[in-house]
Amino acid sequence: MTALLIGNVGVIGDEERMAEYRAKVLRTLELYGGEFMIRGGEFEVLEGDWRPTHLSVMVFPTADQARQWYTSPEYRDIVPLRDGTHMDLILVEGR
């Protein structure tokens, strides 16, 4: 079953370190079968009070692969690059 990771980056701590994180994250996704469907771009809130700032949607073949990526040493090694940056991330299983 396809799985989506939906993330929103809020306040960015260190712009240079966050740029390095962005440059490296795609390779870690690919190692676990993931890819970006959406990485930034314009959006419109159609209902509710949600106030996202920078949205990303990543797709994986399965939820297990998404979890494996999230806990992987490859990804965990780059997470410190976004220290001081607020990020929300949810995992959604699809069809």
SULGI-V842886 format. One line per field, one symbol per residue. ss: DSSP state (H for helix, E for strand, L for the rest). burial: b if it has 9 or more other ideal C-beta (glycine too) atoms within 8 Angstrom, else e. A space follows every 50 residues. Layout:
ss=???
burial=???
This chain:
ss=LLEEEEEEELLLLLHHHHHHHHHHHHHHHHHLLLEEEEELLLLLLLLLLL LLLLEEEEEELLHHHHHHHHHLHHHHHHHHHHLLLLEEEEEEELL
burial=ebbbbbbbbbebbbeebbebbeebbbebbbebebebeeeeeeeeeeeeee eeeebbbbbbebbebbbbbbebebbeebeebbeebebebebeeee
